[in-house]
Amino acid sequence: MVEIAHLLDELTCAACGTTNALWLYPVRGVVECRECGEKASVMPESLDGFDSIDSIDGPDSLDGLGFDACGGDR
């Protein structure tokens, strides 16, 4: 299985001081230094995709998708 990773340009590892060695693994929510192996967990600031659904149509916008209030099929 291939895992997607993104190089974090111009950032420096706090543990070893190496620049351009930090990689973000978004599926795992981890940043790893490829030089020293140090890892840090990351959390997103917001869930923009979910916030935009509620902010545009309101909380009842899911009613048209075929689900009732408790999540079951109609």
PyMOL commands that set and color helices and strands:
alter all, ss='L'
color gray80, all
select helices_A, chain A and resi 48-57+59-65
alter helices_A, ss='H'
color red, helices_A
select strands_A, chain A and resi 6-7+22-25+30-33+39-41
alter strands_A, ss='S'
color yellow, strands_A
deselect
rebuild
show_as cartoon
